[in-house]
């Protein structure tokens, strides 16, 4: 993007943003907390976007079904306000410490679920489009969009490079153990990402032809 400090890079299952050479030099001067916030901004964005859609769905139910659903919109709006407020004031702690911890929890839960449900645990673009197109009305479609956005946020917490959580864990490893450990971590992450991509594509293929 010209003189800006970020570059957009498309991938098979999505895309990611990385600093340009100039941007990387500027980021090296930042603290780990500030760089973790940059890495975690996409995760927070996914959560905020998903919660906004849930708020809109709640408002729609209020307008069409009367006051009986007022608690629904109240709870949704409160969750949205609390999350955005906490994310703003505690963003360094959340991005540098909580996201990596939750990332490892997600890995454990995914492994446990994979042992029970197999490839049904994961799904890619084809599965997402298929689920949305099978919904009965646009409200259900919006609900699925919110769920997908929240799911992407959770997936990006996983501490595997080059996911957002992986970039944060890389900062911690580099600070504590040095570049040699970072290179080893990137190698392991590469194999894990490859396995995840293969599993996702295989799950999509089985879902499409079933």
N, C-alpha and C positions, 0 to 999 in steps of 0.2 A: 504493500500500500504506500508506495512512494517514500516520503520522509517520516511516516508514522513508525512506531516502535513495535508493531505487531504484524505477523504474517499469517495468512489463512491457508491451511493445508488440507485438501480433501483426502478422505480415506474411503475404503470399501464400505464400511458401515457407519460413516459419518464424517466428521472433520475435527480438526483441532487448531488452536491458535498458539503460536510460539513467538518469542521476541525476535526482531531483526538483530543484526549485529550491533547496531547503535543502541537498540533497546536493551539487549543483553548486557552491554557495558553499564548502562544506567541501572539495571536491576541488580547487578552485583554489589552496588553500593547500599542497597536496601537491607534491612534486618530480615531475619528468617520469618518473623511474624508478618512483616509487610509483604514478603514474597509469597508466603502461605495464603494471604488474603487474595492476592492476584490469582493464585492457582485455584482457590476455592470459590472465586466469584461465579464461575459457571455453575457450580453445584447449587449455590444460593439462588442463582437466577432460575434454575430449573424448579426449585421448590417454590419460589415466589410466583412464577408463572402458573404452576399447578394450583396453588392456593387461590390465585386470582380467578381462575376458571371455576373452581369450586364455589367461590363467592358469587360469581355471576349465575351459576346454576341455582344456588340457594335463593338469590333474588328473583329468578324466574319462577321458582316454585311459590314464592310469596305472592307474586303478582297474579298467578294463575290459579292458586289453590287456597288463597285466603290466609288469615292470621294463624291458622293451626300450625304452620311451619315456621313461625317467627323464631322459636328456639334454634331451629336449624341454621338460619342465617346469622343469628347472634353468635352461636358457637363458632361458625366458620369465620366470621369477621374477627372475633376475638383471637382465634388461633393465628389468623393472618397478621394481625397487629402485633401480637406478642412475638411471633417468629421474626418479623421484620425489625422490630425494636431490638430484640436480643441480638440478632445477626449484625446490626449496625454497631451497637455499643461494645459487644464482646466478639467482634469479628476475628481478631487476632487469635484469641484463645480457641474459638470454635474451629477456625481453619487450620491452625497449627497443631492442635491437640485432639479435639473431639472428632474431627473428620477422619484422621488416621485410625483412631481407636474403633470408631464405628465401621470403618472400612474392613478391618480384620474381623469384626463381628459378622459383617455381610459375607465375607469369604467363608467363615465357618457355617453360617446358615445355608449358603449356596451348596457347599459340599454335602451337608446333611440332607438338603432337599434333593440333590442329584442322586444320592444313594437311595432315596425312596421313590422319586418320580422319574428318574432318568432324564432324557433329553427334553421332556416337557418343562423342566426347570428354566430353560433358556429359550429365547426367541429373538429374532431380528426384525428387519424392516418388513419382510413378507408377513410374518406373524402379526405385527402391529397393524398393517393395512387390512389384513383379513379380519381381525377382531373388530376394527372400526366399521368396516363395510357390512359386517353381520349384525350390527346394532339396529334396533327398530326405529329409532327417531334421532333427531339431531341432538337432543339433550344427552342421550346415552353416548352418542359420538363424542360430544364435548367432555363427558365424564371420562371416557377412555383416553382422550387426549391429555387430560389432567393426570390420570394414572400413569400414562407413558412418560410424561414430563417428570413426575416424581420418581419414577423408576430409573430414568436416565440420571437424575441427580444422585440416587443411591448407588447406581453402578459406578459413577465417576468418583465416588468416595473410595472405591477399592484401591488399595495402595500398590498398584501394579503400573509401572511406567509403560506408556506415556499418558495414562489416565491422570486426572487432576490430583487424585489422592496419591498417585505414584510420584508426581513431581514434588509434592510436599514431603513425602517420605525420603525422596532423594536428597532434598535439602538437609534433612536431619542426619542421614547417613554420611553425607559429605562433611557436615560440620563435626560429627563425632568420630568418624572412621577414615575419612579421606577418599581420594579419587579411586584408589584400587578397589575399595568396597563398592563404590558407586558403579564401576564398570561391571563387577560381578553381579550386582543387583540388576543392572540393565539387561545383562545376558539372560538371567533367570526370568525376568519380566517378559523378554521377547518370546521365550518359549511358552510362557503362560498365556500371553496374548494370542499367540498363534493357536494354541489349543482352544481358547475361548472363541475365536473367530470360526474355527472349523466346527466346533460344537454348535454354534449359532446357525451357521449356514446349513449344517446337516439337519438341525431341528426345523428350520424353515422349509427345507426340501421335503422332509417327511410330512410336515403340516400341509404343504401345498398339494402333494400328490395323494394324501389320505382322503 
